[in-house]
Amino acid sequence: MGAAAGGGSGAVVIHKAGMITYWLAEHPVIVGFRWSHAQSWGSTWYFLFSSISAYLVAALALHLFLRLAGRRRPLPLGPLPAVHSLSMVLVSAVIFLGTLLSSAAEIRDTRWFWLNRRTSRLTHPLQWLLCFPPGTRPSGRVFFWSYAFYLSRFLHLVRTFLLIARRRDGRSLSLPRLLFNHSILVCMSFLWLEFSQSLQVVAILSTTLAYVVVYGYRFWVGVGLPWGEAFPAVLGCCQALLMACNLLCHLGVLLLHFWRGGCNGIGAWVFNSVLNAALLLLFLRYNVKGRASRRSWEAMADDDCSVHRATTAREDPVKKAN
């Protein structure tokens, strides 16, 4: 009886795992996806620039309106920040799992290698994760989830308005940096699809996993659950690991591009490398120069571009003395 029960529960687990795999990697919509300006919503350059322009205008208008209204206290947002954080956790978790299962399905269906059309060399799966062979088209499972990640970036933009409404002191909110970082990340995810950029699979996996941790922490704190102060140290370590992982992956793409016959979308990859270099400099600025305080971690939490800590700022005793 015990063995039969164990076998039955095992069959149920396998069935549920098969259903999850089907809906996240084998559904005809996912397998047959193709990035197209005519069929994919938000896939045109006009939409990209117009949506970012509308975002910038709306954010600046809200900021100026609150300043002119003379409101010194944060606006009461109720459960909206917690709902947004929970939404980001769920969306990021689905994209992470879908990308992971889809990558495994692509590896399985192509018998663990890809043929580089330029050099006629076989490409190992690890190389494919870092470097798409030249001629790769934005279609199939992986690019479906890349498209989902691109659309999720617009949900990220909502955080800008939440921060503006909650923090009226300009010294505690770097609005130009916030708007720039959020806008440039939307552009970057668009370029991943438009040019079939290499390295995007690893980038999507690492970023969505980071968002699950970050927004999960924000939701935890937002609803007032206990033990929230124990997490910032973990988030700081995750940020350092994510930065190191990105650096190693970018070096891997560079080596594969020159030694294995080229990587697809290398122009967009160069732009992405410049962005990651800027983020690395920002990280060093807040840590190596001795500014890794609770206030500095809260400031970095506005960027939404890496794992970070969002805790209550403490007043600098030196400034207080002055």
C-alpha positions in Angstrom: 0.0 0.0 0.0 2.8 2.4 0.9 4.6 1.6 -2.3 1.4 2.1 -4.4 0.8 5.4 -2.7 4.3 6.5 -3.3 4.1 5.5 -6.9 0.8 7.4 -7.3 2.1 10.6 -5.8 5.2 10.3 -8.1 3.0 10.0 -11.1 1.0 13.0 -10.1 4.2 15.0 -9.7 5.4 13.9 -13.1 2.1 14.8 -14.7 2.1 18.3 -13.1 5.7 18.8 -14.3 4.7 17.8 -17.8 1.8 20.2 -17.7 4.1 23.1 -16.6 6.6 22.2 -19.3 3.8 22.2 -21.9 2.4 25.5 -21.0 5.8 27.2 -20.6 7.8 25.6 -23.4 5.8 23.4 -25.7 2.6 25.4 -26.3 2.1 26.1 -30.1 2.1 29.9 -29.4 5.5 29.7 -27.7 7.1 27.3 -30.2 5.8 29.3 -33.2 6.6 32.7 -31.9 8.2 35.2 -34.3 9.3 38.7 -33.6 7.5 40.8 -36.3 6.8 44.5 -36.6 3.4 43.6 -38.1 2.3 40.9 -35.6 4.1 41.6 -32.3 2.6 44.4 -30.1 5.1 47.1 -29.3 7.7 45.9 -31.8 8.2 49.0 -33.8 10.8 51.8 -33.3 8.0 54.3 -33.3 6.3 52.6 -30.4 9.6 52.3 -28.5 10.4 56.0 -28.7 6.8 57.3 -28.3 6.2 55.1 -25.2 9.5 56.2 -23.5 8.7 59.8 -24.4 5.2 59.5 -22.8 6.8 57.8 -19.7 9.3 60.7 -19.3 6.7 63.4 -19.7 4.3 61.7 -17.3 6.9 61.2 -14.6 8.2 64.7 -14.9 4.7 66.1 -14.9 3.8 64.2 -11.7 7.1 65.3 -10.0 6.5 69.0 -10.9 2.8 68.9 -9.9 3.7 67.6 -6.5 6.4 70.2 -6.1 4.1 73.0 -7.1 1.3 71.7 -4.8 3.8 72.0 -2.0 3.1 68.6 -0.6 5.8 67.6 1.9 4.5 64.3 3.0 4.4 61.1 0.8 1.1 60.4 -0.9 -0.9 57.6 0.8 -0.7 54.8 -1.7 -2.2 52.1 0.5 -1.5 48.5 -0.7 -0.4 49.6 -4.2 3.4 49.3 -3.7 2.9 45.8 -2.2 0.6 44.8 -5.1 3.2 46.0 -7.6 6.0 44.1 -5.9 3.9 40.9 -5.8 3.1 41.3 -9.5 6.8 41.7 -10.3 7.6 38.6 -8.3 5.0 36.5 -10.1 5.8 37.8 -13.6 9.6 37.4 -13.1 9.2 33.9 -11.7 7.1 32.8 -14.7 9.6 34.4 -17.2 12.5 32.8 -15.4 11.0 29.3 -15.4 9.7 29.7 -19.0 13.2 30.7 -20.3 14.9 27.9 -18.4 12.5 25.2 -19.7 12.6 26.7 -23.2 16.4 26.7 -23.3 16.4 23.1 -22.2 13.9 22.3 -25.0 16.0 24.0 -27.6 19.0 22.1 -26.5 17.1 18.8 -26.6 15.5 19.4 -30.0 18.8 20.3 -31.6 20.7 17.3 -30.1 23.0 19.5 -27.9 24.7 21.4 -30.7 24.2 24.1 -33.3 26.0 24.5 -36.6 27.8 27.9 -37.0 26.9 28.8 -40.6 30.1 30.9 -41.1 32.7 28.4 -39.8 30.7 25.1 -40.2 31.7 24.3 -36.6 29.5 22.6 -34.0 28.5 24.9 -31.1 28.3 23.5 -27.6 25.1 24.5 -25.6 27.1 26.6 -23.2 28.4 28.6 -26.2 24.9 29.0 -27.5 23.8 30.5 -24.2 26.5 33.1 -24.6 26.8 33.5 -28.3 24.1 33.0 -30.9 25.5 31.8 -34.2 25.4 34.5 -37.0 22.1 34.4 -38.8 20.0 33.6 -35.8 16.4 34.9 -36.2 14.2 36.2 -33.4 11.8 33.3 -33.4 10.9 30.3 -31.3 10.7 29.5 -27.6 13.5 31.6 -26.2 12.5 34.7 -28.1 8.9 34.4 -26.9 10.2 34.8 -23.3 12.5 37.5 -24.4 9.4 39.3 -25.7 7.6 38.7 -22.5 10.6 40.1 -20.6 10.5 43.2 -22.9 6.8 43.7 -22.1 7.5 43.3 -18.4 9.8 46.2 -18.5 6.8 48.5 -18.8 5.4 47.1 -15.6 8.8 48.0 -14.0 8.2 51.6 -15.0 5.3 51.8 -12.6 7.8 51.9 -9.8 9.0 55.3 -10.9 5.6 56.8 -10.2 5.4 55.0 -6.8 8.8 56.4 -5.8 7.9 60.0 -6.9 4.6 59.8 -4.9 6.3 58.4 -1.8 9.5 60.5 -1.7 9.1 64.2 -2.1 12.7 65.2 -1.0 14.8 65.7 -4.1 17.9 64.7 -2.1 16.5 61.3 -1.5 15.4 60.6 -5.0 17.7 61.1 -8.0 14.9 61.6 -10.6 17.2 62.1 -13.7 19.2 58.9 -12.9 16.0 57.0 -12.2 14.4 58.0 -15.5 17.5 57.4 -17.5 18.1 53.9 -16.0 14.5 52.7 -16.5 14.3 54.1 -20.0 17.6 52.6 -21.2 16.7 49.2 -19.9 13.5 49.2 -21.9 15.6 50.1 -25.0 18.1 47.3 -24.2 15.4 44.6 -24.0 14.0 45.9 -27.3 17.4 45.6 -29.0 17.7 42.0 -27.8 14.8 41.1 -29.9 15.4 43.4 -32.8 18.9 42.2 -33.4 18.7 38.7 -31.9 21.5 39.8 -29.5 23.7 37.1 -28.0 23.9 36.7 -24.2 20.2 37.6 -23.7 19.3 34.1 -22.4 21.7 34.4 -19.5 20.8 38.0 -19.0 17.1 37.2 -18.7 17.7 34.3 -16.4 19.9 36.3 -14.0 17.8 39.4 -14.1 14.4 37.7 -13.5 15.9 35.6 -10.7 17.3 38.8 -9.1 13.9 40.5 -9.4 12.2 37.6 -7.6 14.5 38.1 -4.7 14.4 42.0 -4.7 10.7 42.4 -5.2 10.0 39.5 -2.9 11.8 41.4 -0.2 10.0 44.6 -1.0 6.6 42.8 -0.8 7.7 41.2 2.5 8.6 44.6 3.9 5.6 46.3 2.3 3.0 44.1 4.0 4.8 44.4 7.4 6.0 40.8 7.8 8.7 40.2 10.4 12.4 39.6 10.0 12.7 42.0 7.1 15.9 43.6 8.4 17.8 40.3 8.0 17.6 40.4 4.2 19.6 43.4 3.1 23.0 41.7 3.7 21.8 38.8 1.5 20.7 41.2 -1.2 24.0 43.0 -1.2 25.9 39.7 -1.7 23.5 38.8 -4.5 24.3 42.1 -6.2 28.0 41.5 -6.1 27.5 38.0 -7.5 25.3 39.2 -10.3 27.9 41.9 -11.2 30.7 39.3 -11.3 28.5 36.9 -13.3 27.7 39.6 -15.9 31.4 40.5 -16.2 32.5 36.9 -16.8 29.7 36.3 -19.4 30.6 39.4 -21.3 34.2 38.3 -21.4 33.0 34.9 -22.7 31.0 36.5 -25.5 34.0 38.6 -26.5 36.3 35.5 -26.7 33.7 33.5 -28.6 33.1 36.3 -31.1 36.7 36.5 -32.2 37.7 32.8 -31.8 34.6 31.0 -32.9 33.5 32.9 -36.0 31.4 35.7 -34.6 28.3 36.2 -32.5 24.9 37.4 -33.7 23.8 40.9 -32.7 27.3 42.0 -31.6 26.4 45.7 -32.1 23.6 45.5 -29.6 25.9 43.6 -27.3 28.5 46.4 -27.4 25.7 48.8 -26.3 24.7 46.4 -23.5 28.4 46.2 -22.4 28.6 49.9 -22.1 25.4 49.9 -19.9 26.8 47.1 -17.7 30.1 49.0 -17.3 28.1 52.1 -16.1 26.3 49.9 -13.6 29.6 48.5 -12.4 30.9 52.0 -11.9 27.8 52.9 -10.0 28.2 49.8 -7.8 31.9 50.7 -7.1 30.9 54.3 -6.3 28.6 53.3 -3.6 30.8 50.6 -2.1 34.5 51.0 -2.7 34.4 54.7 -1.7 33.0 53.9 1.7 29.4 54.8 1.0 27.9 51.4 1.5 25.6 52.6 4.2 21.9 52.0 4.6 21.2 55.4 2.9 23.3 54.5 -0.1 21.7 51.1 -0.5 18.3 52.8 -0.5 19.4 55.2 -3.2 20.6 52.3 -5.4 17.2 50.6 -4.9 15.8 53.3 -7.2 17.7 51.9 -10.2 15.8 48.6 -10.6 18.7 47.3 -12.7 20.4 44.9 -10.2 19.9 43.3 -6.9 20.0 45.9 -4.1 18.9 46.7 -0.6 15.9 49.0 0.2 16.1 49.8 3.9 15.4 52.8 6.1 18.1 55.5 5.8 20.1 56.6 8.8 21.3 60.1 9.3 25.0 60.7 8.8 26.4 61.7 12.2 29.0 64.0 10.5 26.4 65.9 8.6 24.2 66.0 11.8 27.1 67.6 13.6 27.5 70.2 10.9 
